[in-house]
Amino acid sequence: MTTAKSHLGRLSLLASSLAIALLSTGAESKEPSSSVASRIAADTPADLFGELFVAVQQSRIFDDGKTFVDAVPRRDPAVIMADYRRTRPATPDALRNFVLASFVVPGVNDTDPGSLRAHIRKLWPTLARDGDGEPTAPGSRITLPRPYVVPGGRFREIYYWDSYFTMLGLVADGRDDLVEGMIDDFVSLIERFGHIPNGTRTYYLSRSQPPFFALMLDLSKTTEPAVHARRLAALRREHAFWMAGERCAGAAFACERIVRMPDGSLLNRYWDGRDTPRDESFAEDRATAEKVSSRPPAEVYRDLRAGAESGWDFSSRWLSNPQDLGSIQTGNVVPVDLNALMWAMERRIETGCRKAQDLACEREFAGRAKARHSAMDRYMWVARERRFADWLLREGRPGPVLSSATLYPLFVGMANSAQARAVAGTTRQNLVARGGLRTTTLRTGQQWDAPNGWAPLQWVGIAGLRRYGEHALSREVASRWLNTVHRTYLETGKMLEKYDVEDVRPGGGGEYPLQDGFGWTNGVTSAILEQYTQLIERSNGPGTVTTP
């Protein structure tokens, strides 16, 4: 069987013979010297790159023969040829990588990452809103005092967990003013309502969303003691909201957002204070409950609402039958991502109290964080499956669904090194798709399942893997996701809410049409490009990385 190396060797020999023939022809030419000078001044790629040109065109590393001849050298052609003769790429892949590192190739690596970044920067003013002041008309809107950024599309108000990922991009793009304003807006919500609602509408007040407020505070650059004190007080009040069920959770029992595990330790779940259809999805919720004959409708409504609080609305994580939304059982699930975020919150309260010299508070939250960590290790770490898992209350076992939530303990820094290595292996084997991280490995038709990928989960994975030294995998996920976002942007002109990471195209599923805008996709994309400045977006391949 002919090898790529011997094939390229013969191409080099052919190129040498061709060069000699060209020189011989030139020596016998009867053209006037002025004509020869004119011809030399207009050297073609074949003239300039000789054996490299022949190797590229004959190996067909680009489908169109015109692609390479339209490429622009990044360095002097003589330097490129010297590098080529020194390295002698031995396979088509090696040859392609050499060419992409040496040339700007149209339709392949000719898009400056700054172009997508520039597009996102232009979107921020479109998605930004001024502070609302006092309500001027009756309606569902909850006002905010400072400017903020909305996700876009049908999401025309601020949303809780979306905003953290949006803020990552605002920091990368130098919009610290909006970051500080949004943090102040969230402080205002906690002071008025005791928690941050799902979004700034009255119909969202009965639930929250994944508690990222503590991590938002990490993005702040303010040094004012009074501001820190106010924000710490708000953070402690948010923690009290999530832990309110402590007063009524009995042995191995759940109350509100609190679950008492079999050993007496406390963990959290998602919950909602109402048990009626959601205002914004009224018909959909009633239709779902009508199909369930084995449970009171109020139970179904509560679980649907709790699924909305999770941000993963909806996913096989919450379903006893992955193909049936009516089997939703969110209240029966103790989620790994929620509890990782609660641990991060407790650690930051501990640090804030230590800086404030509040020793009683410091001790309390150090103890809470330690107890939560121990409980998660006991109930959520599944060593034989190399993953962190949700815990099912009634069944008394880990949930069966592998999802990108397994990366949250790495993201917040609570995994040990052995756990991190194991999760990285599971991620590489099961969750990495052509266009980024899968949400889960199950296809159910729900939008928080395969084949969809979502910007926040990409960042959780990228940052978590990088934190534990899994740099190659982190970079690979970043590259694949950027390729998905960029290709879809070139095709649609839009930044989208979610993407199909299997086929690298716009995502599907869910209760509403695909939305564009889009806050958290913009934020995560900018943050990735800021972190990995060497990534070049490509419009025709599955997440290849090149270094200019």
C-alpha positions in Angstrom: 0.0 0.0 0.0 1.4 3.4 -1.0 2.0 5.6 2.1 1.4 9.3 2.3 5.1 9.8 3.0 6.2 8.0 -0.2 3.5 9.8 -2.1 4.8 13.2 -1.0 8.3 12.0 -1.7 7.5 11.3 -5.3 5.7 14.7 -5.5 8.9 16.4 -4.3 10.9 14.6 -7.0 8.3 15.6 -9.6 8.5 19.2 -8.4 12.3 19.1 -8.7 12.1 17.8 -12.2 9.5 20.4 -13.1 11.8 23.1 -11.7 14.7 21.9 -13.8 12.5 21.8 -16.9 11.3 25.3 -16.3 14.9 26.5 -15.8 16.0 24.8 -19.0 13.1 26.3 -20.9 14.1 29.7 -19.5 17.7 29.3 -20.6 16.7 28.7 -24.2 14.2 31.5 -24.4 14.7 34.0 -27.2 12.5 36.6 -25.4 14.0 40.1 -24.9 15.4 40.8 -21.4 12.5 43.3 -20.8 10.0 40.6 -21.4 11.8 38.2 -19.1 11.8 40.8 -16.4 8.1 41.4 -16.8 7.4 37.6 -16.6 9.6 37.2 -13.5 7.9 40.2 -11.9 4.6 38.4 -12.2 5.7 35.1 -10.6 2.7 32.8 -10.0 2.3 30.6 -7.0 3.8 27.7 -9.0 6.9 29.9 -9.7 7.2 31.0 -6.1 6.6 27.8 -4.3 7.7 25.1 -6.7 7.8 21.7 -4.9 5.5 22.9 -2.1 3.0 24.1 -4.8 3.0 20.7 -6.5 2.7 18.8 -3.2 -0.3 20.9 -2.1 -2.1 20.7 -5.5 -1.5 17.0 -6.1 -2.4 15.9 -2.6 -5.7 17.8 -2.8 -5.6 19.0 0.8 -8.1 21.6 -0.4 -11.1 20.5 -2.5 -10.8 23.4 -4.9 -7.5 23.9 -6.8 -8.0 27.6 -6.8 -8.0 27.8 -3.0 -4.2 27.5 -2.5 -3.3 29.7 -5.4 -5.4 32.5 -3.9 -3.7 32.2 -0.5 -1.6 35.0 0.9 1.8 34.1 2.4 2.3 35.1 6.0 6.0 35.3 5.6 8.5 35.9 2.8 8.1 33.1 0.2 11.8 32.2 0.5 11.5 31.8 4.3 8.4 29.6 3.8 10.3 27.4 1.3 13.2 27.1 3.7 10.9 26.0 6.4 9.2 23.5 4.1 12.5 21.9 3.0 13.6 21.7 6.6 10.4 20.1 8.0 9.3 18.1 5.0 5.6 17.4 6.2 5.2 13.7 5.7 1.4 13.3 5.6 -1.5 15.2 4.1 -2.6 16.4 7.5 0.9 17.6 8.3 1.1 19.4 5.0 -2.2 21.1 5.6 -1.1 22.3 9.0 2.1 23.7 7.5 0.1 25.5 4.9 -2.4 27.0 7.4 0.5 28.1 9.6 2.3 29.7 6.6 -0.6 31.2 4.5 -3.9 33.0 5.0 -6.1 30.6 3.0 -9.5 32.0 1.7 -12.5 30.3 3.2 -10.3 28.3 5.6 -8.4 30.6 8.0 -9.0 34.0 6.5 -11.4 35.2 9.1 -9.8 37.3 11.8 -11.1 36.3 15.3 -11.5 40.0 15.9 -14.3 40.2 13.3 -16.6 38.1 15.4 -15.4 39.9 18.5 -16.2 43.2 16.8 -19.7 42.0 15.9 -20.3 41.1 19.6 -19.1 44.5 20.7 -21.6 46.1 18.4 -24.4 44.0 19.9 -23.8 45.2 23.5 -25.5 48.6 23.0 -28.4 46.8 21.2 -28.9 44.5 24.2 -28.3 47.1 26.9 -31.1 48.8 28.7 -31.1 51.9 30.8 -32.1 51.7 34.4 -35.9 51.6 34.6 -36.7 53.9 37.4 -40.2 53.8 38.7 -42.9 51.9 36.7 -44.8 54.2 34.4 -47.6 51.8 33.5 -49.2 48.7 35.0 -47.7 45.4 33.8 -45.5 42.5 34.8 -42.1 44.3 34.6 -39.9 44.6 37.7 -37.8 47.8 37.5 -34.1 48.0 38.1 -32.0 51.1 39.1 -28.9 50.7 36.9 -28.3 49.8 33.2 -28.3 46.1 32.3 -28.1 43.7 29.4 -30.9 41.4 28.3 -30.3 38.1 26.4 -32.3 39.1 23.3 -35.3 37.9 21.3 -38.3 37.1 23.4 -36.1 37.5 26.5 -36.6 41.3 26.9 -35.8 41.5 30.6 -32.8 40.6 32.7 -32.4 36.9 33.6 -30.4 35.6 36.5 -28.0 32.9 35.5 -27.7 34.2 31.9 -26.3 37.4 33.2 -23.1 35.8 34.7 -22.1 34.5 31.3 -23.0 37.8 29.6 -20.8 39.5 32.2 -17.8 37.4 31.2 -18.0 39.0 27.7 -18.6 42.5 29.2 -15.4 42.1 31.2 -13.5 40.9 28.2 -14.7 43.9 26.2 -14.0 46.5 28.8 -17.6 47.2 29.8 -17.0 47.2 33.6 -19.6 49.9 34.0 -22.3 47.5 32.9 -20.9 44.7 35.1 -21.0 46.9 38.2 -24.5 48.2 37.3 -25.9 44.7 36.8 -24.4 43.5 40.2 -26.1 46.5 41.8 -29.3 45.6 40.1 -29.1 42.1 41.6 -28.4 43.5 45.0 -31.5 45.6 44.6 -33.6 42.6 43.8 -32.3 40.7 46.8 -33.0 43.7 49.1 -36.5 44.0 47.8 -37.6 40.4 47.4 -35.1 38.3 49.4 -33.7 36.6 46.4 -32.9 37.1 42.7 -35.9 35.9 40.7 -35.7 33.9 37.5 -36.2 37.2 35.6 -37.5 40.7 36.2 -41.2 39.9 35.8 -43.7 39.4 38.5 -44.6 36.0 37.2 -41.0 34.9 37.9 -40.9 35.9 41.6 -41.8 32.5 43.0 -38.6 31.0 41.8 -34.9 31.8 41.3 -32.3 30.3 39.0 -28.9 28.7 39.4 -27.2 30.9 42.1 -24.3 32.6 40.2 -24.5 35.9 42.2 -21.4 34.9 44.3 -19.4 34.3 41.1 -20.6 37.6 39.7 -18.9 39.3 42.6 -15.6 37.8 41.5 -15.9 39.9 38.3 -16.2 43.2 40.2 -13.3 45.6 40.4 -14.7 47.9 43.0 -12.6 48.5 46.1 -15.1 50.5 48.1 -15.6 48.9 51.6 -19.2 50.1 51.8 -20.1 48.4 48.5 -18.4 45.2 49.6 -20.3 45.2 52.9 -23.7 45.7 51.1 -22.9 43.0 48.6 -21.9 40.5 51.3 -25.1 41.2 53.2 -27.0 40.5 50.0 -25.1 37.3 49.4 -25.9 36.1 52.9 -29.6 36.9 52.4 -29.6 35.0 49.1 -28.1 32.0 50.9 -30.8 32.2 53.5 -33.4 32.1 50.7 -32.0 28.8 49.4 -31.7 27.3 52.9 -35.1 28.4 54.2 -36.3 24.8 54.2 -33.9 23.9 57.0 -36.6 24.7 59.5 -38.9 22.1 58.2 -36.8 19.4 56.6 -37.0 16.3 58.8 -35.0 13.1 58.6 -34.5 11.9 54.9 -37.2 14.5 53.9 -37.3 17.5 51.6 -38.8 20.9 52.4 -38.8 23.8 49.9 -35.3 23.9 48.4 -33.7 21.8 51.2 -33.1 18.0 51.3 -32.0 16.1 54.4 -29.9 13.2 53.2 -30.0 9.8 54.9 -27.0 10.7 57.1 -28.6 13.9 58.2 -26.5 16.2 55.9 -28.3 19.0 54.0 -28.2 19.5 50.3 -30.3 21.6 47.9 -32.8 21.0 45.2 -34.8 23.2 42.8 -38.3 24.2 43.8 -40.9 26.8 43.2 -43.3 28.5 45.6 -46.3 28.1 43.4 -48.0 24.9 42.1 -50.0 26.3 39.2 -49.2 26.5 35.5 -46.5 29.0 34.6 -48.0 32.3 33.4 -45.6 32.4 30.4 -46.2 28.7 29.5 -49.8 28.3 30.7 -51.3 26.3 27.8 -48.2 24.1 27.6 -48.2 23.3 31.3 -51.9 22.5 31.3 -51.4 20.2 28.3 -48.6 18.4 30.0 -50.5 17.9 33.3 -53.6 16.6 31.4 -51.6 13.7 30.0 -50.7 12.6 33.5 -53.4 10.5 35.3 -51.2 9.2 38.1 -50.4 12.5 39.8 -52.3 15.6 41.0 -51.9 18.4 38.5 -50.4 20.6 41.2 -47.5 18.2 41.6 -46.8 18.3 37.9 -47.0 22.1 37.8 -44.6 22.4 40.8 -42.0 20.1 39.1 -42.3 22.0 35.8 -41.7 25.3 37.6 -38.8 23.8 39.5 -37.4 22.7 36.1 -37.6 26.3 35.0 -35.7 27.4 38.1 -32.9 25.0 37.2 -32.4 26.8 33.9 -32.5 23.4 32.2 -36.1 23.6 31.0 -36.4 20.9 30.1 -34.0 17.9 30.3 -33.9 14.2 30.8 -32.2 15.0 34.1 -35.7 15.8 35.6 -37.6 13.0 33.9 -38.3 9.4 35.1 -39.0 8.5 31.5 -36.7 10.5 29.3 -39.1 10.5 26.4 -42.1 11.8 28.4 -42.2 15.3 29.8 -45.2 14.3 31.9 -42.8 12.1 34.0 -41.1 15.2 35.3 -39.8 14.8 38.9 -37.5 17.8 39.4 -38.3 17.9 43.2 -37.0 14.3 43.5 -33.6 15.2 42.1 -30.7 16.6 44.1 -28.7 18.4 41.4 -24.9 18.3 41.4 -24.6 21.7 39.6 -26.8 23.5 42.2 -24.9 22.1 45.1 -21.6 23.0 43.6 -22.8 26.6 43.2 -24.0 26.6 46.8 -20.6 25.4 48.0 -19.0 28.2 46.0 -21.4 30.7 47.6 -20.6 29.4 51.1 -16.9 29.6 50.5 -17.2 33.2 49.3 -19.3 34.2 52.3 -16.7 32.6 54.6 -14.0 34.7 52.8 -16.1 37.9 53.0 -16.8 37.4 56.7 -13.1 36.8 57.4 -12.2 40.1 55.7 -14.9 41.8 57.7 -13.5 40.2 60.9 -16.8 38.5 61.6 -15.4 35.4 63.1 -18.7 33.7 64.0 -19.9 34.1 60.4 -16.6 32.8 59.1 -16.8 29.7 61.2 -20.4 29.0 60.3 -19.9 29.2 56.6 -16.6 27.3 56.7 -18.5 24.5 58.5 -21.4 24.7 56.0 -19.0 24.4 53.0 -17.1 21.5 54.6 -20.3 19.6 55.3 -21.7 20.2 51.8 -18.4 19.0 50.3 -18.5 15.8 52.3 -22.1 15.1 51.4 -21.5 15.6 47.7 -18.5 13.3 47.8 -20.6 10.7 49.5 -23.8 10.9 47.4 -22.8 12.4 44.1 -19.4 11.1 43.2 -19.8 7.8 41.3 -16.2 6.5 41.1 -17.0 3.4 39.0 -18.6 5.7 36.3 -16.0 8.5 36.6 -18.6 11.2 37.0 -20.4 13.4 39.4 -24.1 12.6 39.3 -27.5 14.0 40.5 -29.0 12.1 43.4 -32.5 10.6 43.3 -34.3 10.9 46.6 -37.0 8.3 46.3 -34.7 5.7 44.7 -31.8 6.5 47.0 -29.2 6.3 44.3 -27.3 8.4 41.7 -29.3 9.4 38.7 -28.5 7.6 35.4 -28.2 10.6 33.1 -24.6 11.7 32.2 -24.6 15.4 31.6 -22.3 18.4 31.4 -23.4 19.2 34.9 -20.7 16.7 35.9 -18.1 19.4 35.3 -19.5 21.9 37.8 -17.4 20.6 40.7 -14.3 21.2 38.6 -15.6 24.6 37.6 -16.0 25.8 41.2 -12.8 24.0 42.4 -14.2 21.5 44.8 -13.1 18.3 43.0 -9.9 16.6 44.0 -7.2 15.9 41.4 -8.2 12.2 40.9 -11.9 13.1 40.4 -10.9 15.8 37.9 -8.8 13.4 35.9 -11.7 10.9 35.8 -14.3 13.5 34.8 -11.9 14.8 32.1 -11.7 11.2 30.7 -15.5 10.8 30.8 -16.0 14.2 29.1 -13.5 13.3 26.4 -15.1 10.0 25.7 -18.8 10.8 26.0 -19.6 14.5 26.0 -17.3 16.1 23.4 -19.1 16.3 20.1 -18.0 17.7 16.8 -19.1 21.2 17.7 -18.6 21.4 21.5 -19.9 19.8 24.7 -23.2 17.8 24.6 -25.7 18.8 27.2 -26.5 15.1 27.9 -25.9 12.0 25.9 -29.7 11.3 25.4 -31.9 12.5 22.5 -35.3 13.2 23.8 -36.6 16.2 21.9 -36.0 18.4 25.0 -33.8 21.4 24.4 -31.4 20.6 27.3 -30.5 17.2 25.9 -28.5 16.0 22.9 -27.8 17.1 20.3 -27.9 20.6 21.8 -25.0 22.5 23.3 -25.3 25.7 25.3 -22.8 28.5 25.9 -22.9 28.4 29.7 -22.1 24.7 29.8 -19.2 25.2 27.4 -17.7 27.8 29.7 -18.2 25.6 32.8 -16.4 22.8 31.0 -13.6 25.0 29.5 -12.9 26.8 32.8 -13.2 23.7 34.9 -10.9 21.6 32.8 -8.4 24.4 32.6 -8.5 24.9 36.4 -7.3 21.3 36.9 -4.5 21.4 34.2 -6.5 19.6 31.4 -5.4 22.3 29.0 -5.5 20.3 25.8 -9.1 19.2 26.3 -10.2 22.6 27.5 -8.7 24.2 24.4 -10.3 21.5 22.2 -13.8 22.2 23.6 -13.2 26.0 23.1 -12.1 25.5 19.5 -15.0 23.2 18.6 -17.5 25.6 20.2 -16.0 28.6 18.4 -16.2 26.8 15.1 -19.9 26.1 15.7 -20.7 29.7 16.7 -18.7 31.1 13.8 -20.0 28.9 11.1 -23.6 29.5 12.2 -22.9 33.2 12.3 -21.5 33.2 8.7 -24.6 31.3 7.6 -27.3 33.2 9.5 -25.7 36.5 10.5 -26.9 35.8 14.1 -25.6 34.8 17.5 -28.0 32.1 18.8 -29.3 30.9 22.1 -28.3 27.3 21.5 -26.6 25.1 18.9 -26.7 21.5 17.6 -23.2 20.4 18.4 -23.6 17.1 16.6 -24.2 18.6 13.1 -22.8 22.1 13.8 -26.0 24.1 13.1 -28.7 26.0 15.0 -30.2 24.1 17.9 -33.8 22.9 18.2 -36.4 21.6 20.7 -38.0 23.5 23.5 -41.3 25.4 24.0 -40.5 28.4 21.8 -38.7 29.2 18.5 -34.9 29.5 18.5 -33.9 32.9 19.8 -31.1 35.2 18.6 -29.3 38.0 20.3 -27.8 36.4 22.3 -26.4 37.5 25.6 -24.7 34.4 27.0 -23.4 33.2 23.6 -21.9 36.6 23.1 -20.3 36.7 26.5 -18.8 33.2 26.4 -17.5 33.7 22.8 -15.7 36.9 23.8 -14.4 35.3 27.0 -13.0 32.3 25.0 -11.4 34.6 22.4 -9.9 36.6 25.3 -8.5 33.5 27.0 -7.4 31.7 23.8 -6.1 34.5 21.6 -4.3 32.0 19.4 -7.5 30.3 18.2 -8.4 31.0 14.6 -12.1 30.5 13.8 -12.6 28.4 10.7 -15.7 28.2 8.6 -15.2 24.8 7.0 -14.0 22.3 9.6 -14.8 20.6 12.9 -13.0 22.8 15.3 -9.4 22.9 14.1 -7.0 25.1 16.0 -4.1 26.7 14.2 -1.4 29.1 15.6 -0.7 32.1 13.4 
